[in-house]
Amino acid sequence: GTVQLRLPWSMPPAPPREPRHVVVDGVALVLEIARHRRARRYVLRMTDRGTLRLTVPRGASIAGGVHFVERQARWIRRERVRRAERTAAWGEGTLVWLDGERVPIAIDAGRARLASLDIPIAERTVDVRVAVETHLRAIASRELPARLAALAEAASLHVVKIGVRSQRTRWGSCSTRGVIMLNWRLIQLPPWVRDYVLFHELAHLRQPNHSRRFWREVERLCPDWRTAERWLRAHGREVL
């Protein structure tokens, strides 16, 4: 037989765990931790909510991950500043990336001036950022496909279709069908860095991966690609 014990009341649920925090410059930031069986190293990201998210590889310790995060104070500080700038309203004197330079906006008589660009602002209530980015995106939609097509022709490469989109995590993409999509923010990069990104996507037409053969193709198309990569690592996230 069996012996059963009937409790006179249900067991109370376990109390929720207190969220972990990391303190940077006196500010306590929530740290979310998630294990991922395919992860090979600790990866730290900042979410759109401003919290930190740590990906922990299978078999790695949580404590080791927390220590890793605590050593990233400089990155966390820089990321918080970058996100604050990205969400702040634009106005007189706001610095905007254009052709690899941070150029101040000048507002005068319902118009925004950015270097040689003269951008109309339809109404005073219209967000200056919306007006400027809409104008830059229109320029990108004209100039980026034309430049890519010219580089492809010079390299004897065939692109099926070219599109311009707004992306937050990548500069471009190339499908196996030969369709290349470009981030409109490329127009904000230095022209030589912009060309490298275009060459990078063109190289995928011949090598749809990031193998050694791919990088040899990039080298053939753009011998100075390493310098452009260094610029992107240093400043790319500020533009995106």
FIKEMAR-392018 format. One record per residue (C-alpha): residue number from 1; residue in three letters; z, y, x. Coordinates in nm, 4 decimals. Example, Ala and Ser with C-alpha at 12.3 -4.5 7.8 and 13.67 -1.06 7.14 Angstrom:
  num  residuo        pz        py        px
    1      Ala    0.7800   -0.4500    1.2300
    2      Ser    0.7140   -0.1060    1.3670
***
This chain:
  num  residuo        pz        py        px
    1      Gly    0.0000    0.0000    0.0000
    2      Thr    0.0067    0.3664    0.0892
    3      Val    0.2674    0.6348    0.0782
    4      Gln    0.1655    0.9792   -0.0370
    5      Leu    0.3596    1.3003   -0.0206
    6      Arg    0.2778    1.5536   -0.2882
    7      Leu    0.3696    1.9062   -0.1895
    8      Pro    0.5081    2.1301   -0.4622
    9      Trp    0.2821    2.4141   -0.3531
   10      Ser   -0.0482    2.4600   -0.1747
   11      Met   -0.0475    2.5405    0.1937
   12      Pro   -0.1037    2.9117    0.2589
   13      Pro   -0.4258    3.0014    0.4367
   14      Ala   -0.4073    3.0680    0.8077
   15      Pro   -0.3719    3.4376    0.8835
   16      Pro   -0.6952    3.5992    1.0035
   17      Arg   -0.7254    3.6448    1.3753
   18      Glu   -0.6751    3.9937    1.5035
   19      Pro   -1.0055    4.1205    1.6453
   20      Arg   -1.0241    4.1603    2.0197
   21      His   -1.0618    4.5086    2.1619
   22      Val   -1.1819    4.6580    2.4870
   23      Val   -1.0520    5.0037    2.5805
   24      Val   -1.2956    5.2416    2.7510
   25      Asp   -1.2013    5.6064    2.8113
   26      Gly   -0.9069    5.5658    2.5749
   27      Val   -1.1257    5.4351    2.2897
   28      Ala   -1.0599    5.0821    2.1598
   29      Leu   -1.3914    4.9097    2.0829
   30      Val   -1.4031    4.5936    1.8729
   31      Leu   -1.5277    4.2928    2.0701
   32      Glu   -1.7090    4.0228    1.8708
   33      Ile   -1.7483    3.6891    2.0491
   34      Ala   -2.0106    3.4274    1.9659
   35      Arg   -2.0937    3.1052    2.1443
   36      His   -2.4567    3.0077    2.1894
   37      Arg   -2.5502    2.6653    2.3143
   38      Arg   -2.8728    2.7890    2.4729
   39      Ala   -2.7210    3.0862    2.6522
   40      Arg   -2.7122    3.0538    3.0302
   41      Arg   -2.4894    3.3508    3.1081
   42      Tyr   -2.2587    3.6002    2.9442
   43      Val   -2.4574    3.8648    2.7555
   44      Leu   -2.3031    4.1887    2.6306
   45      Arg   -2.4644    4.4070    2.3638
   46      Met   -2.3586    4.7041    2.1574
   47      Thr   -2.4317    4.6701    1.7869
   48      Asp   -2.5596    4.9425    1.5558
   49      Arg   -2.2020    4.9720    1.4271
   50      Gly   -2.0809    5.0632    1.7743
   51      Thr   -1.8933    4.7370    1.8273
   52      Leu   -1.9439    4.5110    2.1287
   53      Arg   -2.0891    4.1622    2.0918
   54      Leu   -2.0422    3.9068    2.3676
   55      Thr   -2.2532    3.5909    2.3806
   56      Val   -2.0740    3.3074    2.5601
   57      Pro   -2.2632    3.0067    2.6998
   58      Arg   -2.1586    2.6583    2.5979
   59      Gly   -1.8842    2.5360    2.8273
   60      Ala   -1.7940    2.8823    2.9571
   61      Ser   -1.4469    3.0220    2.8951
   62      Ile   -1.3706    3.2994    2.6495
   63      Ala   -1.1222    3.4469    2.8969
   64      Gly   -1.3951    3.4635    3.1605
   65      Gly   -1.6183    3.6406    2.9103
   66      Val   -1.3502    3.8979    2.8309
   67      His   -1.3009    3.9668    3.2023
   68      Phe   -1.6790    4.0113    3.2310
   69      Val   -1.6717    4.2702    2.9508
   70      Glu   -1.3816    4.4564    3.1070
   71      Arg   -1.5879    4.5016    3.4234
   72      Gln   -1.8717    4.6662    3.2251
   73      Ala   -1.6926    4.9948    3.1550
   74      Arg   -1.9685    5.2017    3.3174
   75      Trp   -2.2406    5.0328    3.1082
   76      Ile   -2.0332    5.0656    2.7898
   77      Arg   -1.9724    5.4342    2.8584
   78      Arg   -2.3426    5.4971    2.9228
   79      Glu   -2.4433    5.3026    2.6116
   80      Arg   -2.2051    5.5009    2.3890
   81      Val   -2.3482    5.8284    2.5213
   82      Arg   -2.7043    5.7044    2.4700
   83      Arg   -2.6332    5.6007    2.1122
   84      Ala   -2.4590    5.9295    2.0345
   85      Glu   -2.7645    6.1185    2.1618
   86      Arg   -2.9954    5.8940    1.9601
   87      Thr   -2.8149    5.9698    1.6323
   88      Ala   -2.7442    6.3390    1.6965
   89      Ala   -2.9462    6.6013    1.5110
   90      Trp   -3.2233    6.7681    1.7103
   91      Gly   -3.2522    7.1426    1.7416
   92      Glu   -3.2980    7.4277    1.9844
   93      Gly   -3.2620    7.3035    2.3412
   94      Thr   -3.2575    6.9303    2.2611
   95      Leu   -3.4140    6.7387    2.5497
   96      Val   -3.6944    6.5004    2.4517
   97      Trp   -3.8840    6.2595    2.6773
   98      Leu   -4.2519    6.3473    2.7108
   99      Asp   -4.4810    6.2057    2.9828
  100      Gly   -4.1753    6.0976    3.1806
  101      Glu   -3.9966    6.4349    3.1741
  102      Arg   -3.7071    6.5514    2.9587
  103      Val   -3.8442    6.8637    2.7926
  104      Pro   -3.6345    7.1082    2.5818
  105      Ile   -3.7337    7.1848    2.2234
  106      Ala   -3.7852    7.5502    2.1333
  107      Ile   -3.7596    7.6437    1.7636
  108      Asp   -3.9339    7.9571    1.6425
  109      Ala   -4.0662    8.0666    1.3020
  110      Gly   -4.0740    7.7231    1.1464
  111      Arg   -4.2326    7.5569    1.4478
  112      Ala   -4.1035    7.3333    1.7248
  113      Arg   -4.2508    7.3748    2.0706
  114      Leu   -4.2341    7.0917    2.3201
  115      Ala   -4.4062    7.1749    2.6484
  116      Ser   -4.7672    7.2470    2.5420
  117      Leu   -4.7197    7.0927    2.1953
  118      Asp   -4.6865    7.3220    1.8951
  119      Ile   -4.5391    7.1230    1.6069
  120      Pro   -4.5169    7.2668    1.2538
  121      Ile   -4.1975    7.2138    1.0563
  122      Ala   -4.2906    7.2274    0.6883
  123      Glu   -3.9496    7.3307    0.5559
  124      Arg   -3.6249    7.4469    0.7096
  125      Thr   -3.4508    7.1476    0.5536
  126      Val   -3.6798    6.9000    0.7328
  127      Asp   -3.5123    6.7206    1.0212
  128      Val   -3.6536    6.8546    1.3492
  129      Arg   -3.6417    6.5067    1.4963
  130      Val   -3.8542    6.3672    1.2131
  131      Ala   -4.1143    6.6403    1.2632
  132      Val   -4.1315    6.5957    1.6413
  133      Glu   -4.1392    6.2151    1.6368
  134      Thr   -4.4015    6.2118    1.3608
  135      His   -4.6197    6.4384    1.5738
  136      Leu   -4.5686    6.2270    1.8869
  137      Arg   -4.6435    5.9096    1.6950
  138      Ala   -4.9711    6.0596    1.5697
  139      Ile   -5.0681    6.1404    1.9289
  140      Ala   -4.9752    5.7877    2.0364
  141      Ser   -5.1834    5.6349    1.7573
  142      Arg   -5.4885    5.8202    1.8909
  143      Glu   -5.4381    5.7953    2.2648
  144      Leu   -5.2759    5.4555    2.3304
  145      Pro   -5.5466    5.2353    2.1700
  146      Ala   -5.8202    5.4372    2.3404
  147      Arg   -5.6525    5.4041    2.6798
  148      Leu   -5.5912    5.0305    2.6354
  149      Ala   -5.9513    4.9738    2.5302
  150      Ala   -6.0764    5.1595    2.8397
  151      Leu   -5.8520    4.9567    3.0734
  152      Ala   -5.9572    4.6323    2.9044
  153      Glu   -6.3257    4.7152    2.9411
  154      Ala   -6.2822    4.8008    3.3088
  155      Ala   -6.1086    4.4657    3.3639
  156      Ser   -6.3668    4.2722    3.1589
  157      Leu   -6.1023    4.1685    2.9055
  158      His   -6.1530    4.1430    2.5309
  159      Val   -5.8854    4.2651    2.2887
  160      Val   -5.9290    4.1530    1.9274
  161      Lys   -5.7146    4.4270    1.7744
  162      Ile   -5.4878    4.7105    1.8913
  163      Gly   -5.2004    4.8466    1.6857
  164      Val   -4.9236    5.1027    1.7366
  165      Arg   -4.5769    5.0399    1.5952
  166      Ser   -4.2178    5.1602    1.6166
  167      Gln   -4.0110    4.9027    1.8054
  168      Arg   -3.6586    4.9244    1.9410
  169      Thr   -3.6515    4.6342    2.1842
  170      Arg   -3.9968    4.6040    2.3411
  171      Trp   -4.2779    4.8184    2.4715
  172      Gly   -4.5583    4.5943    2.3548
  173      Ser   -4.6672    4.2450    2.2584
  174      Cys   -4.9787    4.0306    2.2867
  175      Ser   -5.0479    3.7416    2.0510
  176      Thr   -5.2368    3.4258    2.1406
  177      Arg   -5.5197    3.5569    1.9202
  178      Gly   -5.5674    3.8582    2.1441
  179      Val   -5.3911    4.1133    1.9206
  180      Ile   -5.1944    4.3732    2.1183
  181      Met   -4.9260    4.5879    1.9579
  182      Leu   -4.7916    4.8910    2.1419
  183      Asn   -4.4745    5.0925    2.0971
  184      Trp   -4.5575    5.4530    2.0119
  185      Arg   -4.2785    5.5651    2.2473
  186      Leu   -4.5011    5.4710    2.5387
  187      Ile   -4.6375    5.8231    2.4987
  188      Gln   -4.3002    5.9456    2.6276
  189      Leu   -4.3252    5.7536    2.9574
  190      Pro   -4.4923    5.8776    3.2765
  191      Pro   -4.8661    5.8010    3.2524
  192      Trp   -4.8532    5.5555    3.5459
  193      Val   -4.5634    5.3644    3.3879
  194      Arg   -4.7454    5.3674    3.0545
  195      Asp   -5.0530    5.2172    3.2222
  196      Tyr   -4.8398    4.9432    3.3752
  197      Val   -4.7167    4.8396    3.0295
  198      Leu   -5.0758    4.8310    2.9049
  199      Phe   -5.1817    4.6206    3.2050
  200      His   -4.8835    4.3925    3.1413
  201      Glu   -5.0047    4.3193    2.7890
  202      Leu   -5.3637    4.2783    2.9069
  203      Ala   -5.2474    4.0210    3.1625
  204      His   -5.1145    3.8141    2.8710
  205      Leu   -5.4710    3.7692    2.7506
  206      Arg   -5.5242    3.5426    3.0506
  207      Gln   -5.1687    3.4148    3.0948
  208      Pro   -4.9685    3.3972    2.7679
  209      Asn   -4.6354    3.3533    2.9478
  210      His   -4.4354    3.4988    3.2352
  211      Ser   -4.5241    3.2375    3.4952
  212      Arg   -4.6133    3.3061    3.8569
  213      Arg   -4.9782    3.3075    3.7539
  214      Phe   -4.9020    3.5795    3.5029
  215      Trp   -4.7360    3.8022    3.7633
  216      Arg   -5.0263    3.7437    4.0011
  217      Glu   -5.2556    3.8670    3.7253
  218      Val   -5.0343    4.1728    3.6770
  219      Glu   -5.0494    4.2356    4.0518
  220      Arg   -5.4272    4.2181    4.0415
  221      Leu   -5.4512    4.4644    3.7539
  222      Cys   -5.1676    4.6969    3.8603
  223      Pro   -5.0693    4.6671    4.2294
  224      Asp   -4.7856    4.9223    4.1917
  225      Trp   -4.6222    4.7406    3.8987
  226      Arg   -4.2872    4.6923    4.0752
  227      Thr   -4.2342    5.0670    4.1016
  228      Ala   -4.3077    5.1030    3.7306
  229      Glu   -4.0624    4.8217    3.6514
  230      Arg   -3.7912    5.0049    3.8458
  231      Trp   -3.8562    5.3222    3.6440
  232      Leu   -3.8277    5.1263    3.3186
  233      Arg   -3.5020    4.9645    3.4270
  234      Ala   -3.3609    5.3048    3.5187
  235      His   -3.4795    5.5083    3.2184
  236      Gly   -3.6389    5.2795    2.9612
  237      Arg   -3.3359    5.2443    2.7358
  238      Glu   -3.2965    5.6228    2.7226
  239      Val   -3.6433    5.6453    2.5688
  240      Leu   -3.6041    5.3485    2.3332
***
